[in-house]
């Protein structure tokens, strides 16, 4: 009887742990999706800023060459 009770307690703890790990895993997956989206947006903004800086440099070089 004692072994059966102990087994049931261990099983309940294991089920609880499994459920918690599933929730944690889902939360981490959701966070990963959000971070990947944010990364993509930042890369696009970075590329746009790079193009603007390159355009400004080219304009400055053209102005400098005219003088």
PQR file of N, CA, C, O and H, with PARSE charges and radii, in Angstrom:
ATOM      1  N   UNK A   1       0.824  -1.192   0.000 -0.4000 1.5000
ATOM      2  CA  UNK A   1       0.000   0.000   0.000 -0.0000 2.0000
ATOM      3  C   UNK A   1       0.868   1.256   0.000  0.5500 1.7000
ATOM      4  O   UNK A   1       0.590   2.216  -0.719 -0.5500 1.4000
ATOM      5  N   UNK A   2       1.917   1.238   0.811 -0.4000 1.5000
ATOM      6  CA  UNK A   2       2.798   2.405   0.895 -0.0000 2.0000
ATOM      7  C   UNK A   2       3.492   2.627  -0.445  0.5500 1.7000
ATOM      8  O   UNK A   2       3.621   3.761  -0.907 -0.5500 1.4000
ATOM      9  H   UNK A   2       2.143   0.458   1.396  0.4000 1.0000
ATOM     10  N   UNK A   3       3.937   1.541  -1.064 -0.4000 1.5000
ATOM     11  CA  UNK A   3       4.598   1.672  -2.359 -0.0000 2.0000
ATOM     12  C   UNK A   3       3.648   2.231  -3.409  0.5500 1.7000
ATOM     13  O   UNK A   3       4.048   3.017  -4.268 -0.5500 1.4000
ATOM     14  H   UNK A   3       3.832   0.619  -0.689  0.4000 1.0000
ATOM     15  N   UNK A   4       2.400   1.823  -3.333 -0.4000 1.5000
ATOM     16  CA  UNK A   4       1.399   2.304  -4.282 -0.0000 2.0000
ATOM     17  C   UNK A   4       1.155   3.800  -4.091  0.5500 1.7000
ATOM     18  O   UNK A   4       1.058   4.541  -5.070 -0.5500 1.4000
ATOM     19  H   UNK A   4       2.075   1.185  -2.636  0.4000 1.0000
ATOM     20  N   UNK A   5       1.055   4.250  -2.838 -0.4000 1.5000
ATOM     21  CA  UNK A   5       0.868   5.676  -2.557 -0.0000 2.0000
ATOM     22  C   UNK A   5       2.075   6.481  -3.026  0.5500 1.7000
ATOM     23  O   UNK A   5       1.934   7.545  -3.629 -0.5500 1.4000
ATOM     24  H   UNK A   5       1.134   3.648  -2.043  0.4000 1.0000
ATOM     25  N   UNK A   6       3.250   5.958  -2.739 -0.4000 1.5000
ATOM     26  CA  UNK A   6       4.483   6.626  -3.154 -0.0000 2.0000
ATOM     27  C   UNK A   6       4.547   6.716  -4.679  0.5500 1.7000
ATOM     28  O   UNK A   6       4.929   7.743  -5.240 -0.5500 1.4000
ATOM     29  H   UNK A   6       3.364   5.094  -2.250  0.4000 1.0000
ATOM     30  N   UNK A   7       4.170   5.631  -5.329 -0.4000 1.5000
ATOM     31  CA  UNK A   7       4.159   5.622  -6.791 -0.0000 2.0000
ATOM     32  C   UNK A   7       3.199   6.678  -7.333  0.5500 1.7000
ATOM     33  O   UNK A   7       3.538   7.410  -8.262 -0.5500 1.4000
ATOM     34  H   UNK A   7       3.859   4.797  -4.873  0.4000 1.0000
ATOM     35  N   UNK A   8       2.013   6.756  -6.758 -0.4000 1.5000
ATOM     36  CA  UNK A   8       1.024   7.735  -7.205 -0.0000 2.0000
ATOM     37  C   UNK A   8       1.519   9.163  -6.990  0.5500 1.7000
ATOM     38  O   UNK A   8       1.313  10.028  -7.841 -0.5500 1.4000
ATOM     39  H   UNK A   8       1.738   6.161  -6.003  0.4000 1.0000
ATOM     40  N   UNK A   9       2.164   9.407  -5.868 -0.4000 1.5000
ATOM     41  CA  UNK A   9       2.710  10.748  -5.601 -0.0000 2.0000
ATOM     42  C   UNK A   9       3.789  11.096  -6.621  0.5500 1.7000
ATOM     43  O   UNK A   9       3.821  12.204  -7.158 -0.5500 1.4000
ATOM     44  H   UNK A   9       2.332   8.704  -5.176  0.4000 1.0000
ATOM     45  N   UNK A  10       4.659  10.147  -6.875 -0.4000 1.5000
ATOM     46  CA  UNK A  10       5.719  10.381  -7.862 -0.0000 2.0000
ATOM     47  C   UNK A  10       5.136  10.603  -9.254  0.5500 1.7000
ATOM     48  O   UNK A  10       5.610  11.448 -10.012 -0.5500 1.4000
ATOM     49  H   UNK A  10       4.633   9.247  -6.439  0.4000 1.0000
ATOM     50  N   UNK A  11       4.112   9.837  -9.572 -0.4000 1.5000
ATOM     51  CA  UNK A  11       3.466   9.989 -10.866 -0.0000 2.0000
ATOM     52  C   UNK A  11       2.802  11.360 -10.984  0.5500 1.7000
ATOM     53  O   UNK A  11       2.901  12.011 -12.024 -0.5500 1.4000
ATOM     54  H   UNK A  11       3.728   9.150  -8.955  0.4000 1.0000
ATOM     55  N   UNK A  12       2.134  11.794  -9.932 -0.4000 1.5000
ATOM     56  CA  UNK A  12       1.506  13.119  -9.932 -0.0000 2.0000
ATOM     57  C   UNK A  12       2.545  14.223 -10.109  0.5500 1.7000
ATOM     58  O   UNK A  12       2.326  15.177 -10.856 -0.5500 1.4000
ATOM     59  H   UNK A  12       2.054  11.266  -9.087  0.4000 1.0000
ATOM     60  N   UNK A  13       3.672  14.088  -9.420 -0.4000 1.5000
ATOM     61  CA  UNK A  13       4.746  15.086  -9.556 -0.0000 2.0000
ATOM     62  C   UNK A  13       5.308  15.085 -10.974  0.5500 1.7000
ATOM     63  O   UNK A  13       5.602  16.137 -11.542 -0.5500 1.4000
ATOM     64  H   UNK A  13       3.850  13.313  -8.813  0.4000 1.0000
ATOM     65  N   UNK A  14       5.449  13.903 -11.526 -0.4000 1.5000
ATOM     66  CA  UNK A  14       5.973  13.792 -12.886 -0.0000 2.0000
ATOM     67  C   UNK A  14       5.009  14.416 -13.898  0.5500 1.7000
ATOM     68  O   UNK A  14       5.438  15.105 -14.824 -0.5500 1.4000
ATOM     69  H   UNK A  14       5.210  13.049 -11.065  0.4000 1.0000
ATOM     70  N   UNK A  15       3.728  14.177 -13.722 -0.4000 1.5000
ATOM     71  CA  UNK A  15       2.720  14.771 -14.611 -0.0000 2.0000
ATOM     72  C   UNK A  15       2.741  16.288 -14.489  0.5500 1.7000
ATOM     73  O   UNK A  15       2.674  16.999 -15.492 -0.5500 1.4000
ATOM     74  H   UNK A  15       3.380  13.618 -12.970  0.4000 1.0000
ATOM     75  N   UNK A  16       2.833  16.778 -13.263 -0.4000 1.5000
ATOM     76  CA  UNK A  16       2.889  18.229 -13.035 -0.0000 2.0000
ATOM     77  C   UNK A  16       4.130  18.834 -13.680  0.5500 1.7000
ATOM     78  O   UNK A  16       4.062  19.892 -14.305 -0.5500 1.4000
ATOM     79  H   UNK A  16       2.887  16.200 -12.448  0.4000 1.0000
ATOM     80  N   UNK A  17       5.259  18.158 -13.524 -0.4000 1.5000
ATOM     81  CA  UNK A  17       6.504  18.634 -14.133 -0.0000 2.0000
ATOM     82  C   UNK A  17       6.386  18.654 -15.655  0.5500 1.7000
ATOM     83  O   UNK A  17       6.819  19.607 -16.302 -0.5500 1.4000
ATOM     84  H   UNK A  17       5.315  17.299 -13.016  0.4000 1.0000
ATOM     85  N   UNK A  18       5.808  17.617 -16.216 -0.4000 1.5000
ATOM     86  CA  UNK A  18       5.632  17.543 -17.670 -0.0000 2.0000
ATOM     87  C   UNK A  18       4.759  18.692 -18.167  0.5500 1.7000
ATOM     88  O   UNK A  18       5.064  19.314 -19.185 -0.5500 1.4000
ATOM     89  H   UNK A  18       5.456  16.843 -15.690  0.4000 1.0000
ATOM     90  N   UNK A  19       3.683  18.970 -17.455 -0.4000 1.5000
ATOM     91  CA  UNK A  19       2.793  20.063 -17.849 -0.0000 2.0000
ATOM     92  C   UNK A  19       3.503  21.412 -17.760  0.5500 1.7000
ATOM     93  O   UNK A  19       3.340  22.266 -18.632 -0.5500 1.4000
ATOM     94  H   UNK A  19       3.435  18.465 -16.628  0.4000 1.0000
ATOM     95  N   UNK A  20       4.286  21.595 -16.706 -0.4000 1.5000
ATOM     96  CA  UNK A  20       5.029  22.854 -16.550 -0.0000 2.0000
ATOM     97  C   UNK A  20       6.053  23.013 -17.665  0.5500 1.7000
ATOM     98  O   UNK A  20       6.209  24.098 -18.226 -0.5500 1.4000
ATOM     99  H   UNK A  20       4.418  20.902 -15.998  0.4000 1.0000
ATOM    100  N   UNK A  21       6.749  21.927 -17.983 -0.4000 1.5000
ATOM    101  CA  UNK A  21       7.748  21.992 -19.053 -0.0000 2.0000
ATOM    102  C   UNK A  21       7.101  22.273 -20.410  0.5500 1.7000
ATOM    103  O   UNK A  21       7.676  22.980 -21.238 -0.5500 1.4000
ATOM    104  H   UNK A  21       6.622  21.046 -17.528  0.4000 1.0000
ATOM    105  N   UNK A  22       5.911  21.723 -20.638 -0.4000 1.5000
ATOM    106  CA  UNK A  22       5.195  22.018 -21.884 -0.0000 2.0000
ATOM    107  C   UNK A  22       4.838  23.498 -21.965  0.5500 1.7000
ATOM    108  O   UNK A  22       4.987  24.123 -23.015 -0.5500 1.4000
ATOM    109  H   UNK A  22       5.444  21.148 -19.966  0.4000 1.0000
ATOM    110  N   UNK A  23       4.363  24.059 -20.844 -0.4000 1.5000
ATOM    111  CA  UNK A  23       4.024  25.490 -20.831 -0.0000 2.0000
ATOM    112  C   UNK A  23       5.271  26.340 -21.055  0.5500 1.7000
ATOM    113  O   UNK A  23       5.252  27.296 -21.830 -0.5500 1.4000
ATOM    114  H   UNK A  23       4.242  23.552 -19.991  0.4000 1.0000
ATOM    115  N   UNK A  24       6.353  25.980 -20.368 -0.4000 1.5000
ATOM    116  CA  UNK A  24       7.603  26.728 -20.532 -0.0000 2.0000
ATOM    117  C   UNK A  24       8.102  26.643 -21.972  0.5500 1.7000
ATOM    118  O   UNK A  24       8.556  27.634 -22.544 -0.5500 1.4000
ATOM    119  H   UNK A  24       6.368  25.203 -19.739  0.4000 1.0000
ATOM    120  N   UNK A  25       8.013  25.458 -22.541 -0.4000 1.5000
ATOM    121  CA  UNK A  25       8.464  25.252 -23.916 -0.0000 2.0000
ATOM    122  C   UNK A  25       7.642  26.100 -24.881  0.5500 1.7000
ATOM    123  O   UNK A  25       8.193  26.720 -25.791 -0.5500 1.4000
ATOM    124  H   UNK A  25       7.645  24.653 -22.077  0.4000 1.0000
ATOM    125  N   UNK A  26       6.331  26.126 -24.685 -0.4000 1.5000
ATOM    126  CA  UNK A  26       5.470  26.921 -25.562 -0.0000 2.0000
ATOM    127  C   UNK A  26       5.783  28.409 -25.418  0.5500 1.7000
ATOM    128  O   UNK A  26       5.813  29.143 -26.405 -0.5500 1.4000
ATOM    129  H   UNK A  26       5.883  25.621 -23.947  0.4000 1.0000
ATOM    130  N   UNK A  27       6.016  28.845 -24.179 -0.4000 1.5000
ATOM    131  CA  UNK A  27       6.360  30.251 -23.954 -0.0000 2.0000
ATOM    132  C   UNK A  27       7.672  30.597 -24.656  0.5500 1.7000
ATOM    133  O   UNK A  27       7.797  31.669 -25.248 -0.5500 1.4000
ATOM    134  H   UNK A  27       5.991  28.248 -23.377  0.4000 1.0000
ATOM    135  N   UNK A  28       8.639  29.698 -24.592 -0.4000 1.5000
ATOM    136  CA  UNK A  28       9.922  29.942 -25.260 -0.0000 2.0000
ATOM    137  C   UNK A  28       9.762  29.964 -26.783  0.5500 1.7000
ATOM    138  O   UNK A  28      10.397  30.768 -27.465 -0.5500 1.4000
ATOM    139  H   UNK A  28       8.537  28.827 -24.112  0.4000 1.0000
ATOM    140  N   UNK A  29       8.927  29.095 -27.303 -0.4000 1.5000
ATOM    141  CA  UNK A  29       8.688  29.092 -28.755 -0.0000 2.0000
ATOM    142  C   UNK A  29       8.012  30.392 -29.195  0.5500 1.7000
ATOM    143  O   UNK A  29       8.358  30.964 -30.228 -0.5500 1.4000
ATOM    144  H   UNK A  29       8.411  28.442 -26.749  0.4000 1.0000
ATOM    145  N   UNK A  30       7.049  30.848 -28.401 -0.4000 1.5000
ATOM    146  CA  UNK A  30       6.385  32.117 -28.718 -0.0000 2.0000
ATOM    147  C   UNK A  30       7.377  33.268 -28.677  0.5500 1.7000
ATOM    148  O   UNK A  30       7.351  34.151 -29.535 -0.5500 1.4000
ATOM    149  H   UNK A  30       6.768  30.383 -27.561  0.4000 1.0000
ATOM    150  N   UNK A  31       8.250  33.256 -27.679 -0.4000 1.5000
ATOM    151  CA  UNK A  31       9.264  34.309 -27.558 -0.0000 2.0000
ATOM    152  C   UNK A  31      10.216  34.272 -28.750  0.5500 1.7000
ATOM    153  O   UNK A  31      10.605  35.313 -29.280 -0.5500 1.4000
ATOM    154  H   UNK A  31       8.271  32.539 -26.982  0.4000 1.0000
ATOM    155  N   UNK A  32      10.586  33.067 -29.164 -0.4000 1.5000
ATOM    156  CA  UNK A  32      11.484  32.926 -30.312 -0.0000 2.0000
ATOM    157  C   UNK A  32      10.850  33.520 -31.569  0.5500 1.7000
ATOM    158  O   UNK A  32      11.514  34.223 -32.330 -0.5500 1.4000
ATOM    159  H   UNK A  32      10.270  32.221 -28.734  0.4000 1.0000
ATOM    160  N   UNK A  33       9.578  33.240 -31.784 -0.4000 1.5000
ATOM    161  CA  UNK A  33       8.878  33.782 -32.951 -0.0000 2.0000
ATOM    162  C   UNK A  33       8.899  35.309 -32.906  0.5500 1.7000
ATOM    163  O   UNK A  33       9.165  35.963 -33.915 -0.5500 1.4000
ATOM    164  H   UNK A  33       9.038  32.668 -31.166  0.4000 1.0000
ATOM    165  N   UNK A  34       8.615  35.872 -31.728 -0.4000 1.5000
ATOM    166  CA  UNK A  34       8.631  37.328 -31.583 -0.0000 2.0000
ATOM    167  C   UNK A  34      10.007  37.910 -31.834  0.5500 1.7000
ATOM    168  O   UNK A  34      10.145  38.930 -32.509 -0.5500 1.4000
ATOM    169  H   UNK A  34       8.399  35.341 -30.909  0.4000 1.0000
ATOM    170  N   UNK A  35      11.025  37.258 -31.289 -0.4000 1.5000
ATOM    171  CA  UNK A  35      12.390  37.759 -31.468 -0.0000 2.0000
ATOM    172  C   UNK A  35      12.848  37.654 -32.920  0.5500 1.7000
ATOM    173  O   UNK A  35      13.556  38.531 -33.416 -0.5500 1.4000
ATOM    174  H   UNK A  35      10.913  36.430 -30.741  0.4000 1.0000
ATOM    175  N   UNK A  36      12.447  36.589 -33.597 -0.4000 1.5000
ATOM    176  CA  UNK A  36      12.813  36.461 -35.011 -0.0000 2.0000
ATOM    177  C   UNK A  36      12.146  37.546 -35.847  0.5500 1.7000
ATOM    178  O   UNK A  36      12.753  38.088 -36.771 -0.5500 1.4000
ATOM    179  H   UNK A  36      11.872  35.876 -33.194  0.4000 1.0000
ATOM    180  N   UNK A  37      10.899  37.861 -35.521 -0.4000 1.5000
ATOM    181  CA  UNK A  37      10.217  38.952 -36.223 -0.0000 2.0000
ATOM    182  C   UNK A  37      10.886  40.283 -35.966  0.5500 1.7000
ATOM    183  O   UNK A  37      11.069  41.086 -36.881 -0.5500 1.4000
ATOM    184  H   UNK A  37      10.406  37.421 -34.771  0.4000 1.0000
ATOM    185  N   UNK A  38      11.253  40.513 -34.707 -0.4000 1.5000
ATOM    186  CA  UNK A  38      11.936  41.763 -34.353 -0.0000 2.0000
ATOM    187  C   UNK A  38      13.285  41.851 -35.057  0.5500 1.7000
ATOM    188  O   UNK A  38      13.674  42.917 -35.535 -0.5500 1.4000
ATOM    189  H   UNK A  38      11.105  39.860 -33.964  0.4000 1.0000
ATOM    190  N   UNK A  39      13.993  40.734 -35.120 -0.4000 1.5000
ATOM    191  CA  UNK A  39      15.298  40.702 -35.791 -0.0000 2.0000
ATOM    192  C   UNK A  39      15.148  41.059 -37.268  0.5500 1.7000
ATOM    193  O   UNK A  39      15.941  41.821 -37.820 -0.5500 1.4000
ATOM    194  H   UNK A  39      13.677  39.868 -34.732  0.4000 1.0000
ATOM    195  N   UNK A  40      14.132  40.503 -37.890 -0.4000 1.5000
ATOM    196  CA  UNK A  40      13.892  40.783 -39.306 -0.0000 2.0000
ATOM    197  C   UNK A  40      13.626  42.267 -39.531  0.5500 1.7000
ATOM    198  O   UNK A  40      14.161  42.861 -40.467 -0.5500 1.4000
ATOM    199  H   UNK A  40      13.487  39.884 -37.442  0.4000 1.0000
ATOM    200  N   UNK A  41      12.808  42.860 -38.683 -0.4000 1.5000
ATOM    201  CA  UNK A  41      12.516  44.294 -38.804 -0.0000 2.0000
ATOM    202  C   UNK A  41      13.778  45.127 -38.602  0.5500 1.7000
ATOM    203  O   UNK A  41      14.012  46.090 -39.332 -0.5500 1.4000
ATOM    204  H   UNK A  41      12.374  42.377 -37.923  0.4000 1.0000
ATOM    205  N   UNK A  42      14.585  44.764 -37.620 -0.4000 1.5000
ATOM    206  CA  UNK A  42      15.814  45.514 -37.361 -0.0000 2.0000
ATOM    207  C   UNK A  42      16.800  45.394 -38.521  0.5500 1.7000
ATOM    208  O   UNK A  42      17.496  46.354 -38.852 -0.5500 1.4000
ATOM    209  H   UNK A  42      14.395  43.982 -37.027  0.4000 1.0000
ATOM    210  N   UNK A  43      16.856  44.220 -39.131 -0.4000 1.5000
ATOM    211  CA  UNK A  43      17.750  44.048 -40.280 -0.0000 2.0000
ATOM    212  C   UNK A  43      17.296  44.920 -41.452  0.5500 1.7000
ATOM    213  O   UNK A  43      18.126  45.498 -42.153 -0.5500 1.4000
ATOM    214  H   UNK A  43      16.291  43.441 -38.861  0.4000 1.0000
ATOM    215  N   UNK A  44      15.979  45.017 -41.664 -0.4000 1.5000
ATOM    216  CA  UNK A  44      15.463  45.876 -42.732 -0.0000 2.0000
ATOM    217  C   UNK A  44      15.787  47.338 -42.447  0.5500 1.7000
ATOM    218  O   UNK A  44      16.222  48.066 -43.339 -0.5500 1.4000
ATOM    219  H   UNK A  44      15.305  44.548 -41.094  0.4000 1.0000
ATOM    220  N   UNK A  45      15.575  47.768 -41.202 -0.4000 1.5000
ATOM    221  CA  UNK A  45      15.881  49.156 -40.834 -0.0000 2.0000
ATOM    222  C   UNK A  45      17.369  49.436 -40.996  0.5500 1.7000
ATOM    223  O   UNK A  45      17.759  50.507 -41.461 -0.5500 1.4000
ATOM    224  H   UNK A  45      15.222  47.177 -40.477  0.4000 1.0000
ATOM    225  N   UNK A  46      18.187  48.482 -40.617 -0.4000 1.5000
ATOM    226  CA  UNK A  46      19.633  48.639 -40.743 -0.0000 2.0000
ATOM    227  C   UNK A  46      20.035  48.777 -42.210  0.5500 1.7000
ATOM    228  O   UNK A  46      20.885  49.601 -42.549 -0.5500 1.4000
ATOM    229  H   UNK A  46      17.870  47.611 -40.240  0.4000 1.0000
ATOM    230  N   UNK A  47      19.433  47.982 -43.068 -0.4000 1.5000
ATOM    231  CA  UNK A  47      19.743  48.056 -44.495 -0.0000 2.0000
ATOM    232  C   UNK A  47      19.307  49.402 -45.073  0.5500 1.7000
ATOM    233  O   UNK A  47      20.021  49.991 -45.884 -0.5500 1.4000
ATOM    234  H   UNK A  47      18.742  47.313 -42.793  0.4000 1.0000
ATOM    235  N   UNK A  48      18.140  49.887 -44.659 -0.4000 1.5000
ATOM    236  CA  UNK A  48      17.673  51.193 -45.143 -0.0000 2.0000
ATOM    237  C   UNK A  48      18.609  52.302 -44.666  0.5500 1.7000
ATOM    238  O   UNK A  48      18.933  53.210 -45.432 -0.5500 1.4000
ATOM    239  H   UNK A  48      17.559  49.408 -44.000  0.4000 1.0000
ATOM    240  N   UNK A  49      19.041  52.236 -43.417 -0.4000 1.5000
ATOM    241  CA  UNK A  49      19.961  53.248 -42.891 -0.0000 2.0000
ATOM    242  C   UNK A  49      21.292  53.190 -43.638  0.5500 1.7000
ATOM    243  O   UNK A  49      21.882  54.226 -43.944 -0.5500 1.4000
ATOM    244  H   UNK A  49      18.778  51.498 -42.795  0.4000 1.0000
ATOM    245  N   UNK A  50      21.755  51.996 -43.925 -0.4000 1.5000
ATOM    246  CA  UNK A  50      23.010  51.825 -44.667 -0.0000 2.0000
ATOM    247  C   UNK A  50      22.903  52.460 -46.054  0.5500 1.7000
ATOM    248  O   UNK A  50      23.825  53.141 -46.503 -0.5500 1.4000
ATOM    249  H   UNK A  50      21.275  51.155 -43.676  0.4000 1.0000
ATOM    250  N   UNK A  51      21.783  52.235 -46.725 -0.4000 1.5000
ATOM    251  CA  UNK A  51      21.589  52.813 -48.054 -0.0000 2.0000
ATOM    252  C   UNK A  51      21.545  54.337 -47.990  0.5500 1.7000
ATOM    253  O   UNK A  51      22.101  55.009 -48.859 -0.5500 1.4000
ATOM    254  H   UNK A  51      21.034  51.681 -46.360  0.4000 1.0000
ATOM    255  N   UNK A  52      20.892  54.885 -46.972 -0.4000 1.5000
ATOM    256  CA  UNK A  52      20.831  56.345 -46.825 -0.0000 2.0000
ATOM    257  C   UNK A  52      22.218  56.926 -46.585  0.5500 1.7000
ATOM    258  O   UNK A  52      22.570  57.956 -47.160 -0.5500 1.4000
ATOM    259  H   UNK A  52      20.441  54.339 -46.266  0.4000 1.0000
ATOM    260  N   UNK A  53      23.000  56.271 -45.743 -0.4000 1.5000
ATOM    261  CA  UNK A  53      24.359  56.756 -45.463 -0.0000 2.0000
ATOM    262  C   UNK A  53      25.208  56.688 -46.730  0.5500 1.7000
ATOM    263  O   UNK A  53      25.958  57.617 -47.027 -0.5500 1.4000
ATOM    264  H   UNK A  53      22.714  55.435 -45.276  0.4000 1.0000
ATOM    265  N   UNK A  54      25.090  55.591 -47.474 -0.4000 1.5000
ATOM    266  CA  UNK A  54      25.851  55.469 -48.720 -0.0000 2.0000
ATOM    267  C   UNK A  54      25.448  56.552 -49.719  0.5500 1.7000
ATOM    268  O   UNK A  54      26.298  57.103 -50.418 -0.5500 1.4000
ATOM    269  H   UNK A  54      24.481  54.836 -47.233  0.4000 1.0000
ATOM    270  N   UNK A  55      24.162  56.856 -49.785 -0.4000 1.5000
ATOM    271  CA  UNK A  55      23.684  57.922 -50.672 -0.0000 2.0000
ATOM    272  C   UNK A  55      24.263  59.263 -50.250  0.5500 1.7000
ATOM    273  O   UNK A  55      24.700  60.043 -51.096 -0.5500 1.4000
ATOM    274  H   UNK A  55      23.471  56.409 -49.217  0.4000 1.0000
ATOM    275  N   UNK A  56      24.270  59.541 -48.953 -0.4000 1.5000
ATOM    276  CA  UNK A  56      24.831  60.806 -48.456 -0.0000 2.0000
ATOM    277  C   UNK A  56      26.319  60.894 -48.755  0.5500 1.7000
ATOM    278  O   UNK A  56      26.814  61.953 -49.140 -0.5500 1.4000
ATOM    279  H   UNK A  56      23.914  58.908 -48.265  0.4000 1.0000
ATOM    280  N   UNK A  57      27.027  59.801 -48.582 -0.4000 1.5000
ATOM    281  CA  UNK A  57      28.468  59.794 -48.867 -0.0000 2.0000
ATOM    282  C   UNK A  57      28.706  60.075 -50.348  0.5500 1.7000
ATOM    283  O   UNK A  57      29.587  60.857 -50.703 -0.5500 1.4000
ATOM    284  H   UNK A  57      26.625  58.941 -48.269  0.4000 1.0000
ATOM    285  N   UNK A  58      27.927  59.442 -51.198 -0.4000 1.5000
ATOM    286  CA  UNK A  58      28.079  59.667 -52.644 -0.0000 2.0000
ATOM    287  C   UNK A  58      27.787  61.118 -53.011  0.5500 1.7000
ATOM    288  O   UNK A  58      28.484  61.699 -53.842 -0.5500 1.4000
ATOM    289  H   UNK A  58      27.210  58.807 -50.910  0.4000 1.0000
ATOM    290  N   UNK A  59      26.770  61.701 -52.404 -0.4000 1.5000
ATOM    291  CA  UNK A  59      26.451  63.110 -52.672 -0.0000 2.0000
ATOM    292  C   UNK A  59      27.587  64.016 -52.210  0.5500 1.7000
ATOM    293  O   UNK A  59      27.974  64.948 -52.914 -0.5500 1.4000
ATOM    294  H   UNK A  59      26.203  61.228 -51.729  0.4000 1.0000
ATOM    295  N   UNK A  60      28.116  63.736 -51.025 -0.4000 1.5000
ATOM    296  CA  UNK A  60      29.227  64.550 -50.516 -0.0000 2.0000
ATOM    297  C   UNK A  60      30.456  64.414 -51.409  0.5500 1.7000
ATOM    298  O   UNK A  60      31.153  65.396 -51.666 -0.5500 1.4000
ATOM    299  H   UNK A  60      27.802  62.979 -50.452  0.4000 1.0000
ATOM    300  N   UNK A  61      30.719  63.207 -51.876 -0.4000 1.5000
ATOM    301  CA  UNK A  61      31.858  63.009 -52.771 -0.0000 2.0000
ATOM    302  C   UNK A  61      31.639  63.746 -54.094  0.5500 1.7000
ATOM    303  O   UNK A  61      32.576  64.312 -54.658 -0.5500 1.4000
ATOM    304  H   UNK A  61      30.153  62.409 -51.667  0.4000 1.0000
ATOM    305  N   UNK A  62      30.413  63.735 -54.580 -0.4000 1.5000
ATOM    306  CA  UNK A  62      30.107  64.447 -55.828 -0.0000 2.0000
ATOM    307  C   UNK A  62      30.273  65.945 -55.633  0.5500 1.7000
ATOM    308  O   UNK A  62      30.817  66.625 -56.504 -0.5500 1.4000
ATOM    309  H   UNK A  62      29.652  63.275 -54.122  0.4000 1.0000
ATOM    310  N   UNK A  63      29.812  66.467 -54.503 -0.4000 1.5000
ATOM    311  CA  UNK A  63      29.975  67.898 -54.214 -0.0000 2.0000
ATOM    312  C   UNK A  63      31.449  68.258 -54.085  0.5500 1.7000
ATOM    313  O   UNK A  63      31.888  69.306 -54.559 -0.5500 1.4000
ATOM    314  H   UNK A  63      29.371  65.915 -53.796  0.4000 1.0000
ATOM    315  N   UNK A  64      32.191  67.396 -53.450 -0.4000 1.5000
ATOM    316  CA  UNK A  64      33.617  67.643 -53.263 -0.0000 2.0000
ATOM    317  C   UNK A  64      34.349  67.613 -54.607  0.5500 1.7000
ATOM    318  O   UNK A  64      35.273  68.397 -54.822 -0.5500 1.4000
ATOM    319  H   UNK A  64      31.834  66.545 -53.065  0.4000 1.0000
ATOM    320  N   UNK A  65      33.954  66.737 -55.490 -0.4000 1.5000
ATOM    321  CA  UNK A  65      34.595  66.627 -56.804 -0.0000 2.0000
ATOM    322  C   UNK A  65      34.285  67.837 -57.673  0.5500 1.7000
ATOM    323  O   UNK A  65      35.098  68.214 -58.517 -0.5500 1.4000
ATOM    324  H   UNK A  65      33.204  66.100 -55.315  0.4000 1.0000
ATOM    325  N   UNK A  66      33.118  68.452 -57.482 -0.4000 1.5000
ATOM    326  CA  UNK A  66      32.738  69.628 -58.264 -0.0000 2.0000
ATOM    327  C   UNK A  66      33.571  70.842 -57.884  0.5500 1.7000
ATOM    328  O   UNK A  66      33.755  71.746 -58.699 -0.5500 1.4000
ATOM    329  H   UNK A  66      32.457  68.146 -56.796  0.4000 1.0000
ATOM    330  N   UNK A  67      34.061  70.873 -56.691 -0.4000 1.5000
ATOM    331  CA  UNK A  67      34.780  72.072 -56.224 -0.0000 2.0000
ATOM    332  C   UNK A  67      36.213  72.041 -56.569  0.5500 1.7000
ATOM    333  O   UNK A  67      36.946  72.975 -56.245 -0.5500 1.4000
ATOM    334  H   UNK A  67      33.911  70.139 -56.028  0.4000 1.0000
TER
END
